[in-house]
Amino acid sequence: MRPEELPDEELLDRCARGDGDAFRILMQRHEDRVFAIAFRMTGSRADAFDATQEAFIAAYRRLGTFRRDAAFSTWMYRIAVNASHDLLRRRKRAATDELTETTEAGHRASVEDTAGLRTDLGRALAELPEDHREAVLLHDLGGVPYDEIASLTGVALGTVKSRISRARRRLAQLLEQEGSSAPSKEVT
């Protein structure tokens, strides 16, 4: 069997024995999903690339701590969510510092300019409370089962289901509002 065909568990065993190619295969196998989660969390391709890179570096450094009570993909998605949160906190702190240093309003980026770069879904996701966004992204984008999300986040299974349900309802409302507030084109 070729290394690319091995299950994650076997690749993890090979990583533990020092096989760097095994981790490369794990990265290639999961990078699209990790990037998608990071992109939805950050709303920016550049930030998503940074968060994805940070997530894989963190995973590699912490491979020895992976207990295997959940799937590797679930563990990896949790690290991606954390890396995205960390990056957003750093960006927010840097933006706050920049705004306090800037005295001329003309040098400040407007909220409208920033929001104009995001997709409707990205804007709607950003409006969700962090815990709701995290749950819905892990489940709907990452395919992580409810019980594993509960384990990862340290909350009850019912809470996870409730967060996902509320997040979906709120996303639908926000997207509907976005659609109804779009300027209509006048036909002449």
C-alpha positions as CSV (number, residue, x, y, z in Angstrom):
1,M,0.0,0.0,0.0
2,R,1.3,3.4,-1.0
3,P,1.8,5.9,1.9
4,E,-0.9,8.2,0.4
5,E,-3.4,5.4,0.7
6,L,-2.8,4.8,4.4
7,P,-5.4,5.8,7.0
8,D,-4.6,8.8,9.3
9,E,-3.9,6.5,12.2
10,E,-1.1,4.7,10.4
11,L,0.3,8.0,9.2
12,L,0.3,9.3,12.8
13,D,2.2,6.1,13.9
14,R,4.7,6.8,11.2
15,C,5.0,10.5,12.3
16,A,5.7,9.2,15.8
17,R,8.6,7.2,14.4
18,G,10.0,10.3,12.8
19,D,8.7,9.9,9.2
20,G,8.3,13.5,8.0
21,D,6.7,12.4,4.7
22,A,3.8,11.0,6.8
23,F,3.0,14.4,8.2
24,R,3.3,15.9,4.7
25,I,0.6,13.5,3.5
26,L,-1.6,14.3,6.5
27,M,-1.2,18.0,5.6
28,Q,-2.1,17.5,2.0
29,R,-5.1,15.4,2.9
30,H,-6.6,18.0,5.3
31,E,-5.3,21.3,4.0
32,D,-8.4,22.2,1.9
33,R,-10.8,21.7,4.8
34,V,-8.4,23.5,7.3
35,F,-8.1,26.4,4.9
36,A,-11.9,26.5,4.3
37,I,-12.5,26.7,8.1
38,A,-9.8,29.4,8.5
39,F,-11.2,31.4,5.6
40,R,-14.7,31.3,7.0
41,M,-13.4,32.3,10.4
42,T,-11.2,35.1,9.2
43,G,-13.0,36.3,6.1
44,S,-9.7,36.9,4.3
45,R,-7.7,34.6,2.0
46,A,-4.4,36.0,3.3
47,D,-5.4,35.6,6.9
48,A,-6.7,32.1,6.1
49,F,-3.3,31.1,4.6
50,D,-1.6,32.4,7.7
51,A,-4.0,30.6,10.1
52,T,-3.7,27.4,8.1
53,Q,0.1,27.5,8.2
54,E,0.0,28.3,11.9
55,A,-2.4,25.4,12.5
56,F,-0.2,22.9,10.8
57,I,2.9,24.1,12.6
58,A,1.1,23.8,15.9
59,A,-0.2,20.4,15.0
60,Y,3.2,19.1,14.1
61,R,4.7,20.5,17.4
62,R,1.8,18.9,19.4
63,L,1.6,15.5,17.7
64,G,2.8,13.8,20.8
65,T,-0.1,15.3,22.8
66,F,-2.8,13.9,20.4
67,R,-4.7,11.3,22.5
68,R,-6.5,9.8,19.6
69,D,-9.9,9.9,21.4
70,A,-11.2,11.8,18.4
71,A,-10.3,11.6,14.7
72,F,-7.2,13.4,13.6
73,S,-9.3,15.6,11.3
74,T,-11.4,16.8,14.3
75,W,-8.3,17.6,16.3
76,M,-6.8,19.4,13.3
77,Y,-10.0,21.4,12.8
78,R,-9.9,22.5,16.4
79,I,-6.4,23.7,16.0
80,A,-7.4,25.6,12.9
81,V,-10.2,27.3,14.8
82,N,-7.8,28.2,17.6
83,A,-5.2,29.5,15.1
84,S,-8.0,31.6,13.4
85,H,-9.1,33.0,16.7
86,D,-5.5,33.9,17.6
87,L,-4.9,35.6,14.3
88,L,-8.2,37.6,14.6
89,R,-7.2,38.7,18.1
90,R,-3.8,39.8,16.9
91,R,-5.3,41.7,13.9
92,K,-7.9,43.4,16.2
93,R,-5.2,44.4,18.6
94,A,-3.0,45.7,15.8
95,A,-6.0,47.6,14.2
96,T,-6.8,49.2,17.6
97,D,-3.2,50.2,18.1
98,E,-3.1,51.7,14.6
99,L,-6.3,53.6,15.1
100,T,-5.0,55.2,18.3
101,E,-1.8,56.2,16.6
102,T,-3.6,57.7,13.6
103,T,-4.8,61.2,14.0
104,E,-6.1,62.0,10.6
105,A,-9.4,60.5,9.6
106,G,-8.3,60.2,6.0
107,H,-5.7,57.6,6.9
108,R,-8.2,55.2,8.5
109,A,-9.7,52.4,6.6
110,S,-13.5,52.6,6.7
111,V,-15.6,49.8,8.0
112,E,-17.5,50.0,4.7
113,D,-14.4,49.4,2.7
114,T,-13.4,46.4,4.7
115,A,-16.9,44.9,4.7
116,G,-17.1,45.5,0.9
117,L,-14.4,42.9,0.4
118,R,-16.3,40.1,2.2
119,T,-18.9,37.9,0.7
120,D,-22.4,37.9,2.1
121,L,-21.8,34.7,3.9
122,G,-18.6,35.9,5.3
123,R,-20.3,39.0,6.7
124,A,-23.2,36.9,8.1
125,L,-20.8,34.5,9.8
126,A,-18.9,37.4,11.3
127,E,-22.2,38.6,12.9
128,L,-22.6,35.3,14.8
129,P,-21.4,35.0,18.3
130,E,-18.0,33.3,18.3
131,D,-19.2,30.1,20.0
132,H,-22.1,29.7,17.5
133,R,-19.8,30.4,14.5
134,E,-17.3,27.9,15.7
135,A,-19.9,25.2,16.2
136,V,-21.6,25.7,12.8
137,L,-18.3,25.8,11.0
138,L,-16.9,22.7,12.6
139,H,-20.1,20.8,11.9
140,D,-21.3,22.1,8.5
141,L,-17.9,22.9,6.9
142,G,-15.6,20.5,8.8
143,G,-18.0,17.6,9.0
144,V,-17.3,17.2,12.7
145,P,-20.0,15.2,14.5
146,Y,-22.0,16.9,17.3
147,D,-20.5,14.7,20.0
148,E,-16.9,15.4,18.9
149,I,-17.7,19.2,18.9
150,A,-19.0,18.8,22.4
151,S,-15.8,17.1,23.5
152,L,-13.6,19.7,21.7
153,T,-15.4,22.7,23.1
154,G,-16.1,21.3,26.6
155,V,-19.9,21.9,26.4
156,A,-22.9,19.6,26.6
157,L,-24.1,17.9,23.4
158,G,-27.5,19.7,23.7
159,T,-25.6,23.0,23.8
160,V,-23.7,22.2,20.6
161,K,-27.0,21.3,18.8
162,S,-28.6,24.4,20.1
163,R,-25.7,26.6,19.0
164,I,-25.7,25.1,15.5
165,S,-29.5,25.4,15.2
166,R,-29.4,29.1,16.3
167,A,-26.4,29.8,14.1
168,R,-28.2,28.4,11.0
169,R,-31.4,30.4,11.8
170,R,-29.4,33.6,12.3
171,L,-27.4,33.1,9.1
172,A,-30.6,32.6,7.2
173,Q,-32.0,35.9,8.7
174,L,-28.8,37.8,7.9
175,L,-28.6,36.5,4.4
176,E,-32.2,37.3,3.8
177,Q,-31.7,40.8,5.1
178,E,-28.6,41.2,2.9
179,G,-30.6,40.1,-0.2
180,S,-33.5,42.5,0.5
181,S,-31.1,45.5,1.2
182,A,-29.3,45.1,-2.1
183,P,-30.1,47.9,-4.5
184,S,-32.6,46.9,-7.1
185,K,-31.7,47.7,-10.7
186,E,-34.2,49.8,-12.5
187,V,-35.2,48.5,-15.9
188,T,-35.4,51.3,-18.5
